[in-house]
Amino acid sequence: MDIEAERDLLKDEYGNYYVVSYATKDSLTVVNAALYHAFNQELTDDFVAEVKRKYPKGVAVGVYFADLVHEQIEKLEDPEFRGHIYDLNEVRKEYDIHLKPIYHNSLHL
């Protein structure tokens, strides 16, 4: 497995996706993918304008970040795109996994 931080996704048995936020040769730090995007997006006027362009009738903020993950999944499923989606249980056989919880102070992204 050639897992690269901020490129590849991991998927668990429940259908949840995780971004690898940090990788060494034997361990990975992973964060829920939608939360990863949410905690790395600064709330600016430009961001609000982008969301309004994408969703002119309004949308819950979480939908925007979930859609970012969906777009990343589509890219990773394209054989011409660099990166992969790995099964979390398979990855656990080769790497020590550090799953970050969902509250801000613990993410350290």
Contacts in CASP RR format, 6 or more apart in sequence:
PFRMAT RR
TARGET T0000
AUTHOR 0000-0000-0000
METHOD contacts of the structure
MODEL  1
MDIEAERDLLKDEYGNYYVVSYATKDSLTVVNAALYHAFNQELTDDFVAE
VKRKYPKGVAVGVYFADLVHEQIEKLEDPEFRGHIYDLNEVRKEYDIHLK
PIYHNSLHL
1 86 0 8 1.000
1 90 0 8 1.000
1 91 0 8 1.000
1 94 0 8 1.000
1 95 0 8 1.000
3 20 0 8 1.000
3 23 0 8 1.000
3 28 0 8 1.000
3 84 0 8 1.000
3 86 0 8 1.000
3 91 0 8 1.000
3 95 0 8 1.000
4 20 0 8 1.000
4 23 0 8 1.000
4 83 0 8 1.000
5 20 0 8 1.000
5 21 0 8 1.000
5 22 0 8 1.000
5 23 0 8 1.000
5 28 0 8 1.000
6 19 0 8 1.000
6 20 0 8 1.000
6 21 0 8 1.000
7 20 0 8 1.000
7 82 0 8 1.000
7 83 0 8 1.000
8 20 0 8 1.000
8 76 0 8 1.000
8 83 0 8 1.000
8 84 0 8 1.000
8 85 0 8 1.000
8 86 0 8 1.000
9 17 0 8 1.000
9 18 0 8 1.000
9 19 0 8 1.000
9 20 0 8 1.000
9 33 0 8 1.000
9 69 0 8 1.000
9 72 0 8 1.000
9 73 0 8 1.000
9 76 0 8 1.000
9 84 0 8 1.000
9 85 0 8 1.000
9 86 0 8 1.000
10 17 0 8 1.000
10 18 0 8 1.000
10 20 0 8 1.000
10 28 0 8 1.000
10 30 0 8 1.000
10 85 0 8 1.000
10 86 0 8 1.000
10 87 0 8 1.000
10 88 0 8 1.000
10 91 0 8 1.000
11 17 0 8 1.000
11 18 0 8 1.000
11 85 0 8 1.000
11 86 0 8 1.000
11 87 0 8 1.000
11 88 0 8 1.000
12 18 0 8 1.000
12 88 0 8 1.000
12 89 0 8 1.000
13 88 0 8 1.000
13 89 0 8 1.000
16 32 0 8 1.000
16 33 0 8 1.000
17 32 0 8 1.000
17 33 0 8 1.000
17 34 0 8 1.000
17 69 0 8 1.000
17 73 0 8 1.000
17 85 0 8 1.000
18 30 0 8 1.000
18 31 0 8 1.000
18 32 0 8 1.000
18 33 0 8 1.000
18 36 0 8 1.000
18 88 0 8 1.000
18 99 0 8 1.000
19 30 0 8 1.000
19 31 0 8 1.000
19 32 0 8 1.000
19 33 0 8 1.000
19 36 0 8 1.000
19 37 0 8 1.000
20 28 0 8 1.000
20 29 0 8 1.000
20 30 0 8 1.000
21 29 0 8 1.000
21 30 0 8 1.000
21 31 0 8 1.000
21 36 0 8 1.000
21 100 0 8 1.000
21 107 0 8 1.000
21 109 0 8 1.000
22 28 0 8 1.000
22 29 0 8 1.000
23 29 0 8 1.000
26 95 0 8 1.000
26 96 0 8 1.000
27 95 0 8 1.000
27 96 0 8 1.000
27 97 0 8 1.000
27 98 0 8 1.000
28 91 0 8 1.000
28 95 0 8 1.000
28 96 0 8 1.000
28 97 0 8 1.000
28 98 0 8 1.000
29 98 0 8 1.000
29 100 0 8 1.000
30 88 0 8 1.000
30 97 0 8 1.000
30 98 0 8 1.000
30 99 0 8 1.000
30 100 0 8 1.000
31 39 0 8 1.000
31 99 0 8 1.000
31 100 0 8 1.000
31 107 0 8 1.000
31 109 0 8 1.000
32 102 0 8 1.000
33 69 0 8 1.000
33 72 0 8 1.000
34 62 0 8 1.000
34 65 0 8 1.000
34 66 0 8 1.000
34 68 0 8 1.000
34 69 0 8 1.000
35 65 0 8 1.000
35 102 0 8 1.000
35 107 0 8 1.000
36 107 0 8 1.000
36 109 0 8 1.000
37 65 0 8 1.000
37 68 0 8 1.000
37 69 0 8 1.000
38 61 0 8 1.000
38 62 0 8 1.000
38 65 0 8 1.000
39 104 0 8 1.000
39 107 0 8 1.000
39 109 0 8 1.000
40 109 0 8 1.000
41 47 0 8 1.000
41 65 0 8 1.000
51 59 0 8 1.000
51 61 0 8 1.000
51 64 0 8 1.000
52 58 0 8 1.000
54 64 0 8 1.000
54 67 0 8 1.000
55 63 0 8 1.000
55 64 0 8 1.000
73 85 0 8 1.000
75 81 0 8 1.000
76 83 0 8 1.000
76 84 0 8 1.000
76 85 0 8 1.000
77 85 0 8 1.000
88 97 0 8 1.000
91 97 0 8 1.000
100 106 0 8 1.000
100 107 0 8 1.000
100 108 0 8 1.000
END
